Amino acid sequence: MRQRGSGLLRYVWINPVTDRMYDREELNCFLKNHGFCLVNCREDWGAAVRGKYRKLTKEVTGAVADVRCPVVERLLREMDHPGLTAPDIEPILLHCAREISGRADLQGWEKVITTPCAALAEAGNRLGLPETEFVPWNRFLGRLGVKFPGKPLEGSPIPPGFFGSSEKTDVVTGPETVERYLKEKGWRGAEMVEFLYCDGGCHSGDGVTGL
């Protein structure tokens, strides 16, 4: 690992859920004080992922499942879902991590990708990206041994509606609702099913709760 001055230079990418919990200037100062440099993506991976899904809906028969959430993807792997395509499209967070891990200007430095839940951290670490580790945000703070409480989120920064509003798109959020929808095979007649396992959007995962 390369060094700058007398210490290691470490980069950290902050997921959108965590980012909305803090004042950006205060967050940046906090990270610098603990030896981390905030890094952002150069590409719009949200738009890229949305485009992949929209393209797929025109190529398959039946509905396409939104598998941005690893928990939903795992549920789909464990059951039969005729007429519902579970695509091989990685979550936006993993697209971001691949960019950061592979960037030439960041080679040789430790890179930390913070996640809003343990499921995304586990999915990321399974990739084995060089010099890159995925860590839930509350575990990241625990490692530093400090408290940096954020403000409660009134609404999700990743709410339903990622694929736009359409009568052919089902929006299913919340653990019980998602599991019931899958059990009852509720996608008949739909073109796209947007799944968010956290109720109301991606914002209450176990990687940020309990701060």
C-alpha positions in Angstrom: 0.0 0.0 0.0 1.5 3.4 -1.0 2.1 6.1 1.6 1.8 9.8 1.6 3.8 11.6 4.2 4.0 9.6 7.4 0.7 7.8 7.1 -1.5 5.8 4.8 -3.9 7.7 2.5 -7.3 6.0 2.6 -10.2 6.8 0.3 -13.9 6.4 1.3 -17.0 6.4 -0.8 -20.2 7.3 1.1 -23.4 5.7 0.0 -26.4 8.1 -0.8 -28.4 7.0 2.4 -25.5 7.9 4.7 -24.7 11.0 2.7 -28.2 12.5 3.3 -27.8 12.0 7.1 -25.0 14.6 7.4 -24.0 18.1 6.4 -21.5 17.5 3.6 -18.9 20.0 5.0 -19.1 18.4 8.5 -18.8 14.9 7.1 -15.8 15.8 5.0 -14.1 17.4 8.0 -14.9 14.3 10.1 -13.4 11.9 7.5 -10.3 14.0 7.1 -9.7 14.1 10.8 -9.7 10.3 10.8 -7.4 9.9 7.8 -9.9 9.4 5.1 -10.4 11.3 1.8 -13.9 11.4 0.4 -14.1 10.2 -3.2 -17.0 10.4 -5.7 -17.9 8.6 -8.9 -17.3 10.2 -12.3 -20.0 8.2 -14.1 -23.8 8.4 -13.6 -24.3 4.7 -12.6 -27.9 5.2 -11.7 -28.7 6.2 -15.2 -26.7 3.3 -16.6 -28.4 0.7 -14.4 -31.9 2.2 -15.2 -31.0 1.9 -18.9 -30.0 -1.8 -18.6 -33.4 -2.6 -17.0 -35.4 -0.7 -19.6 -33.5 -2.4 -22.4 -34.2 -5.8 -20.8 -38.0 -5.2 -20.5 -38.1 -4.9 -24.3 -36.2 -8.2 -24.8 -38.0 -10.6 -22.5 -41.5 -12.0 -22.2 -43.2 -11.3 -18.9 -42.0 -9.1 -16.1 -38.4 -8.0 -15.1 -37.6 -8.0 -11.4 -35.6 -5.2 -9.8 -32.7 -6.9 -8.1 -30.8 -3.8 -6.8 -31.4 -5.1 -3.3 -29.3 -8.2 -2.5 -32.0 -9.5 -0.1 -34.6 -9.5 -2.9 -32.1 -11.2 -5.2 -31.6 -13.9 -2.6 -35.3 -14.5 -2.2 -35.7 -14.9 -5.9 -32.9 -17.5 -6.0 -34.7 -19.5 -3.4 -38.0 -19.9 -5.2 -39.5 -20.5 -8.6 -40.8 -17.4 -10.3 -42.1 -18.3 -13.8 -42.8 -15.2 -15.9 -40.5 -13.0 -13.7 -37.0 -12.5 -15.0 -34.3 -11.9 -12.3 -31.6 -10.2 -14.4 -27.8 -10.3 -13.8 -27.6 -6.6 -13.2 -25.6 -5.4 -10.2 -26.8 -2.8 -7.8 -25.8 0.8 -8.4 -23.5 0.7 -5.4 -21.5 -2.2 -6.9 -21.2 -0.3 -10.2 -19.8 2.7 -8.2 -17.3 0.5 -6.4 -16.0 -1.1 -9.6 -15.3 2.3 -11.0 -13.5 3.5 -7.8 -11.6 0.3 -7.4 -10.4 0.3 -11.0 -9.5 4.0 -11.4 -5.8 4.6 -12.2 -5.6 7.7 -10.0 -6.6 5.7 -6.9 -4.4 2.6 -7.5 -2.2 1.7 -4.6 -4.5 3.2 -2.0 -6.9 1.6 0.4 -10.5 2.2 -0.6 -13.6 1.8 1.6 -17.1 1.6 0.2 -19.7 2.3 2.9 -23.1 0.6 2.6 -26.5 1.2 4.2 -26.9 -2.5 5.0 -24.9 -5.7 5.7 -26.4 -7.4 2.7 -24.8 -4.9 0.3 -21.4 -5.1 2.1 -21.5 -8.9 1.9 -22.3 -8.8 -1.9 -19.5 -6.3 -2.5 -16.9 -8.1 -0.5 -17.7 -11.3 -2.5 -16.4 -9.5 -5.6 -12.8 -9.4 -4.3 -12.1 -6.0 -5.8 -8.4 -5.1 -5.3 -7.6 -2.7 -2.4 -11.3 -2.3 -1.8 -13.5 -3.2 1.2 -17.2 -2.8 1.7 -18.3 -1.8 5.2 -21.7 -0.9 6.6 -21.7 2.7 7.8 -22.4 2.0 11.5 -19.6 -0.7 11.5 -17.3 1.9 9.9 -18.0 4.3 12.8 -17.5 1.5 15.3 -14.0 0.8 13.9 -13.1 4.4 14.4 -14.3 4.2 18.0 -16.3 7.4 17.7 -19.9 8.6 17.5 -20.9 10.9 14.7 -24.7 10.8 14.9 -26.6 11.9 11.8 -30.0 13.4 11.5 -33.0 11.0 11.1 -34.2 10.7 7.5 -37.8 11.7 7.1 -37.9 10.2 3.6 -35.8 7.8 1.7 -33.1 9.2 -0.6 -33.7 6.1 -2.7 -37.5 6.1 -2.8 -39.8 4.1 -5.0 -40.1 5.4 -8.6 -36.6 4.6 -9.9 -38.1 3.2 -13.1 -40.7 6.0 -13.5 -44.4 5.9 -13.1 -46.2 3.4 -15.3 -49.3 1.2 -14.9 -47.2 -1.7 -16.0 -44.7 -1.2 -13.2 -45.5 -2.7 -9.8 -43.8 -1.1 -6.7 -43.4 -3.4 -3.8 -41.7 -2.3 -0.6 -41.4 -3.7 3.0 -40.4 -7.2 4.0 -43.9 -8.6 4.5 -45.2 -7.1 1.3 -42.3 -8.3 -0.8 -42.5 -11.8 0.5 -46.2 -12.0 0.1 -46.0 -10.6 -3.5 -43.4 -13.2 -4.4 -45.4 -16.1 -2.8 -48.6 -15.0 -4.5 -46.8 -14.4 -7.9 -48.3 -11.0 -8.1 -46.3 -9.9 -11.2 -48.8 -11.3 -13.7 -49.6 -8.5 -16.2 -46.6 -6.4 -15.1 -43.7 -5.4 -17.2 -41.4 -4.3 -14.4 -41.4 -5.0 -10.6 -39.6 -2.5 -8.5 -38.6 -4.2 -5.2 -37.3 -2.4 -2.2 -37.0 -4.6 0.9 -36.7 -1.7 3.3 -40.2 -0.3 3.7 -40.7 2.9 1.7 -37.3 2.9 0.1 -33.6 2.2 0.8 -33.0 4.1 4.1 -33.6 1.9 7.1 -31.1 -0.9 6.6 -29.1 -2.5 9.4 -26.0 -0.6 8.3 -27.3 2.8 9.4 -29.9 2.0 12.1 -28.9 2.1 15.7 -26.4 5.0 15.3 
